[in-house]
């Protein structure tokens, strides 16, 4: 899922919001680097729990990480890996009808089609939850909480090589995502930048906008059921 969705979901499950919770809820995507690949970054909940000395200052942060990842099973597990009886997660299954159009709009080969189509669905979810524009402001505020970021860096030597690395990662993150008023246009434009940076391809942003709108219609009847299902599944993991 995209960042504002993760912040929304963490608040939904835990019933409150803080800078620490917001940072935790987006941390697995923020910390991916050549030494910490996607799978490991999205399994940080287990690693943090095993190395946690019960400091209450880290409680919100760790709970946020757990709501996000794949191990323990969080939002991205059920969105990407497995949902109900389906082959893959919710976003992949919803993306099936969009694969061919996504390949054309994003100028990508067949083996990338389903993966990138699931990103289209994730953007539709982001559009769905961002109507009041609160979550972008929450992310921006959390990413400048330097006192907590310095504290966090001192507690994560097994993840972060040094505090300055963590500070740079967190400071740069809001520039890479959409934290202002989300529309299909702003989502498509940001996605175009990411696709150019990561894969060296130029997408048709107008066509991607149309795909996001189409995906938004597809999720409208069951996205709340999905969130409720995941909330019920992961709540036991949050009783730290």
C-alpha positions as CSV (number, residue, x, y, z in Angstrom):
1,X,0.0,0.0,0.0
2,X,1.0,3.7,-0.3
3,X,2.1,5.8,2.6
4,X,-1.1,7.7,3.5
5,X,-3.0,4.4,3.5
6,X,-0.5,3.0,6.0
7,X,-0.9,6.0,8.3
8,X,-4.7,5.8,8.1
9,X,-4.7,2.1,8.8
10,X,-2.4,2.4,11.9
11,X,-4.7,5.1,13.3
12,X,-7.7,3.0,12.5
13,X,-6.4,-0.1,14.3
14,X,-4.8,1.6,17.3
15,X,-7.3,4.4,17.8
16,X,-4.8,7.2,18.1
17,X,-1.9,8.9,16.2
18,X,1.6,10.1,17.1
19,X,4.8,10.9,15.3
20,X,6.2,7.6,16.4
21,X,3.2,5.6,15.2
22,X,3.2,7.5,11.8
23,X,6.9,6.8,11.3
24,X,6.5,3.2,12.2
25,X,3.6,2.7,9.8
26,X,5.7,3.9,6.8
27,X,9.1,2.8,8.0
28,X,9.4,-0.5,6.1
29,X,9.1,1.3,2.8
30,X,11.4,4.1,3.9
31,X,14.3,2.0,5.0
32,X,14.7,-0.3,1.9
33,X,18.3,-0.1,0.7
34,X,20.8,-2.3,-1.0
35,X,21.6,-4.0,2.3
36,X,18.0,-4.3,3.4
37,X,15.8,-5.6,0.7
38,X,12.0,-5.4,0.5
39,X,11.3,-8.8,2.2
40,X,13.6,-8.1,5.1
41,X,12.3,-4.5,5.5
42,X,8.8,-5.8,5.6
43,X,9.7,-8.4,8.3
44,X,11.1,-5.8,10.7
45,X,8.2,-6.3,13.1
46,X,9.5,-9.6,14.1
47,X,13.1,-8.4,14.3
48,X,12.1,-5.3,16.4
49,X,10.0,-7.5,18.8
50,X,12.9,-9.8,19.3
51,X,15.3,-6.9,20.1
52,X,12.9,-4.7,22.1
53,X,13.8,-3.8,25.7
54,X,10.2,-2.7,26.4
55,X,11.0,1.0,26.2
56,X,7.6,2.7,26.1
57,X,9.1,5.3,23.7
58,X,9.3,2.7,21.0
59,X,5.9,1.1,21.6
60,X,4.0,3.2,19.1
61,X,6.8,2.9,16.5
62,X,6.9,-0.9,16.7
63,X,3.2,-1.2,16.6
64,X,3.2,1.0,13.5
65,X,5.8,-1.3,11.8
66,X,3.7,-4.3,12.6
67,X,0.5,-2.8,11.0
68,X,2.5,-2.3,7.8
69,X,4.5,-5.4,7.1
70,X,4.4,-9.1,6.0
71,X,6.0,-10.7,9.1
72,X,4.1,-10.5,11.4
73,X,1.2,-10.4,8.9
74,X,0.2,-6.7,8.4
75,X,-1.5,-4.7,5.8
76,X,1.0,-5.4,3.1
77,X,0.7,-9.2,3.7
78,X,-3.0,-9.2,3.0
79,X,-2.7,-6.5,0.3
80,X,0.1,-8.3,-1.6
81,X,0.7,-11.8,-0.5
82,X,-2.6,-13.6,0.5
83,X,-6.2,-12.5,1.1
84,X,-9.0,-15.0,1.9
85,X,-9.0,-17.9,-0.5
86,X,-7.4,-16.0,-3.4
87,X,-4.0,-16.7,-5.0
88,X,-2.6,-13.4,-4.0
89,X,-3.4,-10.4,-1.9
90,X,-6.3,-8.0,-2.3
91,X,-4.5,-5.4,-4.5
92,X,-3.1,-8.1,-6.8
93,X,-6.5,-9.7,-7.2
94,X,-8.3,-6.4,-7.9
95,X,-5.6,-5.7,-10.4
96,X,-6.2,-8.7,-12.7
97,X,-8.5,-6.8,-15.1
98,X,-6.1,-4.0,-15.4
99,X,-2.9,-5.8,-16.4
100,X,-2.9,-5.4,-20.1
101,X,-3.9,-1.7,-19.9
102,X,-1.2,-1.1,-17.3
103,X,1.4,-2.7,-19.5
104,X,0.5,-0.3,-22.4
105,X,0.2,2.8,-20.2
106,X,3.4,2.2,-18.3
107,X,5.5,0.9,-21.3
108,X,6.5,-2.2,-19.5
109,X,7.0,-5.9,-20.4
110,X,4.6,-8.7,-19.6
111,X,6.4,-10.0,-16.6
112,X,6.0,-6.6,-14.8
113,X,2.3,-6.2,-15.7
114,X,0.5,-7.7,-12.7
115,X,3.0,-6.1,-10.3
116,X,2.5,-2.6,-11.7
117,X,-1.2,-3.1,-12.1
118,X,-1.4,-3.8,-8.4
119,X,0.3,-0.5,-7.8
120,X,-2.6,1.1,-9.7
121,X,-5.0,-0.5,-7.2
122,X,-2.8,0.8,-4.3
123,X,-3.1,4.3,-5.7
124,X,-6.8,3.9,-5.9
125,X,-6.9,2.9,-2.2
126,X,-4.7,6.0,-1.4
127,X,-7.1,8.2,-3.3
128,X,-10.0,6.6,-1.3
129,X,-8.6,7.3,2.1
130,X,-7.1,10.7,1.5
131,X,-10.2,12.9,1.0
132,X,-9.6,15.0,4.1
133,X,-5.9,15.5,3.4
134,X,-4.9,14.8,7.1
135,X,-2.5,12.0,6.5
136,X,0.0,13.9,4.3
137,X,0.3,16.5,7.0
138,X,0.8,13.8,9.6
139,X,3.7,12.3,7.6
140,X,5.3,15.7,7.0
141,X,5.2,16.4,10.8
142,X,6.6,13.0,11.8
143,X,9.5,13.3,9.4
144,X,10.8,16.4,11.1
145,X,10.6,15.0,14.7
146,X,14.4,15.1,15.0
147,X,14.5,14.2,18.7
148,X,12.7,10.9,18.1
149,X,14.6,10.2,14.9
150,X,17.9,10.5,16.7
151,X,16.6,8.3,19.5
152,X,15.4,5.8,17.0
153,X,18.7,5.7,15.3
154,X,20.5,4.9,18.5
155,X,18.1,1.9,19.1
156,X,18.4,0.4,15.6
157,X,22.1,-0.3,15.0
158,X,21.2,-3.7,13.5
159,X,19.1,-1.9,10.9
160,X,20.6,1.6,10.4
161,X,24.4,2.0,10.0
162,X,24.2,5.4,11.7
163,X,21.9,8.1,12.8
164,X,22.7,10.4,9.8
165,X,21.7,7.6,7.4
166,X,18.3,7.4,9.1
167,X,17.9,11.2,9.2
168,X,18.7,11.4,5.5
169,X,16.2,8.7,4.6
170,X,13.4,10.1,6.6
171,X,14.0,13.7,5.5
172,X,13.9,12.7,1.8
173,X,10.9,10.4,2.0
174,X,8.2,13.2,1.8
175,X,9.7,14.4,-1.5
176,X,9.3,10.9,-3.0
177,X,5.6,10.5,-2.3
178,X,2.5,12.6,-2.4
179,X,1.8,14.4,0.8
180,X,-0.5,17.2,-0.4
181,X,-4.0,17.0,-1.9
182,X,-4.2,13.7,-3.7
183,X,-5.8,13.4,-7.1
184,X,-5.5,10.9,-9.9
185,X,-3.2,13.4,-11.6
186,X,-0.8,13.9,-8.7
187,X,-0.6,10.2,-8.1
188,X,0.1,9.5,-11.8
189,X,2.8,12.2,-11.9
190,X,4.6,10.9,-8.8
191,X,4.3,7.3,-10.1
192,X,5.9,8.5,-13.4
193,X,8.8,9.9,-11.5
194,X,9.2,6.6,-9.6
195,X,9.0,4.5,-12.8
196,X,11.6,6.7,-14.5
197,X,13.9,6.5,-11.5
198,X,13.5,2.8,-10.8
199,X,13.0,1.3,-14.3
200,X,14.0,3.9,-16.8
201,X,10.6,4.0,-18.5
202,X,8.3,6.9,-19.4
203,X,4.7,6.3,-18.6
204,X,1.6,7.8,-20.1
205,X,0.4,9.8,-17.1
206,X,-3.0,10.5,-18.7
207,X,-3.7,6.8,-19.2
208,X,-2.5,6.0,-15.7
209,X,-4.9,8.6,-14.3
210,X,-7.7,6.8,-16.1
211,X,-6.6,3.5,-14.7
212,X,-6.5,4.8,-11.2
213,X,-10.1,6.1,-11.6
214,X,-11.2,2.7,-13.0
215,X,-9.5,0.9,-10.0
216,X,-11.2,3.3,-7.6
217,X,-14.6,2.2,-8.9
218,X,-13.5,-1.5,-8.6
219,X,-12.6,-1.2,-4.9
220,X,-15.5,1.0,-3.8
221,X,-17.7,-1.9,-2.9
222,X,-15.3,-3.9,-0.7
223,X,-12.3,-1.9,0.4
224,X,-13.9,-1.3,3.8
225,X,-14.5,-5.0,4.2
226,X,-10.8,-5.6,3.4
227,X,-9.7,-3.1,6.0
228,X,-12.0,-4.6,8.6
229,X,-10.8,-8.1,7.9
230,X,-7.1,-7.1,8.2
231,X,-7.8,-5.1,11.4
232,X,-9.3,-8.2,13.0
233,X,-6.5,-10.4,11.9
234,X,-3.6,-8.3,13.1
235,X,-5.0,-6.8,16.3
236,X,-3.7,-9.8,18.5
237,X,-0.2,-9.0,17.3
238,X,-0.4,-5.5,18.7
239,X,-0.9,-6.5,22.3
240,X,2.7,-5.8,23.3
